[in-house]
């Protein structure tokens, strides 16, 4: 059955084996480039960079560094999901609606809660709380 969509807009079938992993990596890198366009992402990474010298000054242990990096990755993952929600919401509901607002607000809440957890951990390490 012929499609009305141009060939450039059709979804290509998933490839198998190693090529599937190559494609998935390419899609992830494209997502990272898109996420970098978000001001919040750059601010979150900046906060992580600023925390590093403070961790050095405090003499943070290896497990604290690893947990801080994991929490930063979690914040970025939630930021990516929130961005995806916003993009899809704008596509599906270009006009203002309470449901679209709620979807965006809930995504933002998820990011904010994750930032609070990560920031609380960094502050605890800097305060010397074991």
N, C-alpha and C positions, 0 to 999 in steps of 0.2 A: 504494500500500500504506500503510494508516494506521499511525502510530507510537504506541507505548504511552507515549511521553514527553510531558509537558505542553508546550504550545507555547512557553512561556518558556524551556525547556531545550534546544530544538532549535537546531542550528547553522544560522545564516542563510547562504544562498549568498553567495559573494563578489560584491561589486559591481564594475563595470568603470570604467575611465577615472579621472577625477579623484576620483570618490567612493571608489574603492579606496584612493587616497592619503589621503583624509580619514579613512577607517576605520583605516588602518594607523597614522596619527598618533594617533588616539584610543586605539588599543590600546597604543602605545608610552607614551603619557602614563599610562595605567592601570598599566602595568608599572613606570614610574618611581615612581608613588605607592605601589605595593606594595613596591618595593625600599627606599623610604624607611622602611618599618616595621622594617627590619633594623638592629639596633644597629651591626653591622659597617659598613654603608654610611655611617651618620652619623659613625662614627669615621674612616673613610677620607676622607670629605669634610672633616672637621675637620683631619685631617693636611694635606690640600691647602691649606686656608686658613692654617694655621700656617706652611707652607713659603713662602707668598707674601711675607711681610715679610722672611724670611731671604734670599729671592732678591733682593729690593730692596736689602737691606743689602749683599749680595755683589756687586751690580751685574751680575746674570745677563744674558746676551745674549738677543736675541729667540728664537733657535733653541732655547735652553735652556728658556725659558718654554713654547714651543710643544711641545717634546718632553715636558716635565713634564705639561702638560695632556693630551697624547695618552696618556701612561702612566697618568694618573689615570683617564681615560676607559676605558682597557683594564682597569684594576683593577675599575672599576664594572661593566664588561661581564662579566668573569669572576664577579663577585659575583652578578650577575643570573642567569647560567647555573647557578651553584652553588645559588642559592635555588630555581631551577626544578627542579633535580635533587632537592633535599630535599623540595619540595612533592610532586613526582610519586612519589618513593620512599615518602613517608608515605601517599600515597593507594593505591599499589599493594600496599605491604607494611606495614600498620599494626602488625603484630606484629614483634618483634625478629628479625632474621636477619643472618647474616654478610654476605650479598650486599648487603643494604640498607646495612649499616654501611660496607662497602667503597665503594659508590657515593657515599655522603656524604663519606667520608674522601678519596676521589680528587677530588671537587669542591672540597673544602677545600684540598687540596694545590695545585690549579691556582690558586686565589685567593692562597694563601701565596707561591707562586713569583712570581706577578705583582707582589705587594706588595714582595717582596725586590728585584726588578728596579727598580721605581719608587723605592723607598727608597734603593737603592744609587746610582741616578742623582742623586737630590736630595743625598745626602751627598757625592758626587763634585763636584757643582757648588759646594756650600758649602765644600768643601776646596780649591777652586781647580784641580781637575784639568780639563784642557782636554777 
